[in-house]
Amino acid sequence: MKRKIIKIDREKCDGCGLCIPDCPEGALQMVDGKATLVSDLFCDGLGACIGTCPIGAIAVEEREAEPYDEAKVMENIVKLGPHVILAHLHHLKEHNETDLLKQALDFLKDRKINLPPDTEFGDHSCTDKSNLHRGGCPGAAMRDMRGTLEEENMPLNARPKSTLQNWPVQLKLLNPHAPYLREAEFLVVADCVPFAFADFHQRFLKGKVMITFCPKLDSGIEEYIEKLTVIFKDNSIRSITVVHMEVPCCSGIVQILQQALRQSQKTIPIREYTVSISGEII
């Protein structure tokens, strides 16, 4: 059938990967260092990824394409959790795709997948209101967690000590030739992780050199990729641990690292962890 679908200019695409998290349908993947439409079946043609591309390499065209399949898309999306499900539903509603929205909601109902009742699409019974999301970016969704945390009656002199080994920690400020980078166990952390994960120092930071940045809010992502490329090329990094939040935009941190590794022509093991907003490792 002839329909609207995403078109990527591979000549123009620089492989930044920022469009990937904005396609929860799974139609876009990084292939040979370029963003690639890997399935007509999963692309709804609505262009959520277009606004993320910093160089305008993505557009919508009308061509012969396999019909979009909402049920197959939902099979992928439900694996990513309620934040991504809600973001996808709002995406369909904002583009007046009422038929597709009904298909998605029917899919959830048939499989007894509940959404928070206080959200627009929370038609099913669900007692967990911690995933409150009213549209837009799931990373910016308001959540009130007061009263859900246990108080610790720990003497001040018994508090855990910092295991931080380097300063600065912000990638924008880091010297790529700092001596502590040589032969380092590298920890790359999204900015919000240390606030959400209570045992961050002991579980992740101890014994590692840390850098942090935000793949969504920071400007100068190309500068970050260039700096990481130099770090990987010149410092014999032994391993990379990546820790990011569960929200879709946060996974862009992995694409940035992968691109820097390709440009440095280095193969370094990467271990990836995802932390939920409630502070659990997913």
N, C-alpha and C positions, 0 to 999 in steps of 0.2 A: 504494500500500500504506500501511497505518497503522503508524507506527513512531515511536520517540523521535527528537527533533530539537531543535536549539537555537532558542530564542525570545529576541529582544532587545526590551526595552521602550524604544522610541525616545524616549518622553517623558522617561524617566529617564536615558538615555545622554547623557553630557556630551561625547562625542567625544574622549576621552583617547587612544584607539587602543592601549591596553596589551594588549588581547585579541588584536590582529592577529598579533603574532609567535608566540602560543601556538596558532595554527591553521595549522600547516604544510600541512594539506590544501588550503588556499586557499578555504575556504568563506566566510570573513569578509573584507570590505573596507570601507574608509571611503567612504561615499557621502553627499554633502551634509553633511559634518561629523559623521556618525553611523556607528557600527559597524553593518554590515548583513550579513545572511545572503544571499549572492548566488547560491548554488546548493545546492539540496537534495541534488544528486548528490554533492557533496563533503563534506557534513556527516555524520559518523558518529554523532552524537548522544551521544557519550561525555562531552562537557563539559569538555575540557581548558582551554577559555577561561574557564570560570565563575570559577575561583579567582583569576584575574588581574583581574577587574573590581572596582574599588575601591568601587563604589556599588551592586552587586547588580542590575545591569540585565540580566543574562543568566541564563536558566533553561533547563531541559529540559522540553519538553512532548511529548505524544503526539498526532500528527495525521496526516492523509493527506499523504504526501510521496513524491517520486520516490525509488526505491531507491538507497541509497548504492552507489557504484561504486569499489571498491578499485583496479582497474586504472587508471581515469582519474585517481584521486588520486595513484597512484604516478608517473604520467607527469609530474605537477607537482612532486612531491617530489624525484625524482632530479635535477632541475635545480638543487636547492639544496645538493647535496653530502652527504657521508657523515654529518656530524653530524645533519642534519635527518632523513635516512633512519633512522638508529639511534634517534633520539628518537621517531619515528613507530612503529617496530616495538615499542619498549618500551611505548609508549602503548597499543597493541593488546593486548600481553601482560598488562599490569597490569589491564586490564578483561576478561580471559579471552575475548577475541575470537579464538578459535583458528582459525576458518574464514577470517576476514579476514587474520590473520597468515600463514596458509599461502598465501593468494592473493598477498600482498605479497612473500613470499619466492620464490614461483614466478615472479613478475614479474621479480625481480632475477636469478634463475637463467636464465630464458629470454633475457634481454638481456645475460647475462654481465657483470653489474655486481657487482664483488667488494667484500666488506666485510672489515675487518681480522680476521685469523684468531683473535686473542686476545679478541675480543668474543663475546658470547653467540650472535650471529647470523652469525659469520664462518665460513660453511661452504665458501667458495670460496677459491681460491688468491689470495693478496695479500701482497706483501712489504712494503707500507707499513704499519708499526705505529704511525705517529705520530698516527693518528686514534682511538686507544684511547678507548672510551666504554662505560661499564657501566650506563647508564640514568640517569634523572633529567634535569635540565637540561643540554643539550649545552654551555652556557656554563661549566658547572662541571666538565666532563670533565677527568680527570687526564691530562696528557701529559708525558712525560719526554723532553726534547730535548737532554739533555747529550750531548756528543760529536758533535752534528750541525752545530755552528757552527764556522766557520773563524776561527782566531786572526789578529788584525791586528797586525803588527809596525810600528806607526806611532809615531814620536817624540811625546812628550807635547806639545811645542810646535807640532806639526803637526795636532793634533786639531781637528775642526770646532768652530766657535764657535756659541753659542746665537743664534737669530734671534728670540727671544721679545720682543714689543713691548709687552705689557701685563701688569699684575698688579693684582688676583688673576685667576686663570684659572677657578676654580670658579664655576659659575653661581650657586650659593647665596650666594657672597660678592660677586658683581659688582654695582657700582652701574650701574643702567640708563641713567643720565645722565652717565656718565664721558665726558670730552671726546674720548678716543681712539675712541669709537664713531661719531662723526659722519663720514659718508661712508666708512665702513670697508668693507674686504673682510673678510667675517666667516667665521671657521673654527670649526665646531662639531664637537667631537671626543668620541667615547666614551672613558671613562677609560683603557681598556687599550691603545688604539692606539699611543701614543708608546713603550710598552714593547715592542710586537710589531714595529713598523715601523722599521727601523734608520735610514733616511734621512728621518725625519719632519720635521726642521727645514728641510732644503733642499727636500724634495718638496712639503710642505704648508704649513708654518708661515711661511716667509719672506714678508714683506710683508703679513701678515694679522693681524687681531685675533682672539685665540683665546678660546673658552670650552669647558669640559669638564664632563660629568656622566655618570652611569650611569643609563640608563632602567629598569634592573631593580632595582638595590639602593637607589637614592636614595629617600628619602621626600619628600613634598611636591611631586609632579609637577604638581599644579594651580598651585602657587606658581611653578614653573618656567614653565609656559605663560603665566601672567599677566606674569611679568617679561620673557619674550621678546616678548610682545605689545607691551609698553611700549617695549622696545628698537627693534622694527621700526617702531612708529608714530612715534617721536620722533627718530630718528637718521639717516634717509635711507641705510640700509644699501645698498651698491652690489651686492653679490653674497653668496651663501652657499655655502660648501663644507662638505659633511658627510663625515666619515670615521668609519666604525664597523667593528666586528669582524664576522666571518662568522657568529657564533652567532646563532640566531634572535631571542633577546630583545633583541639590540643594535640591530636595525632599528627598534625603537620610538622611537629618537631622531628618525627622519624624521617619524613621525606627530606627535610633539610639536611639531616645527618647523612642520609644515603646519597644525596647529590654531592655533598662535600667529599665523601669517601670515593665516589666515582671519579671526581675531578683530581683527587690526590693519588688515584690509582693504587690505593691501599685496600687490603682485605683485613678488617678488624672485627672480631666477634662482637655482636650486639645482643644484649639481653634487655628485653622490653617489659616494663610493668605498667599497669593501668590502675590508678587509684580512684575510687568512687568519691563523690562529694561528701558522703557520710564517713569517709576515712578508712575504707576497707580496700584491700588489694583484690582486684577483680581477676 
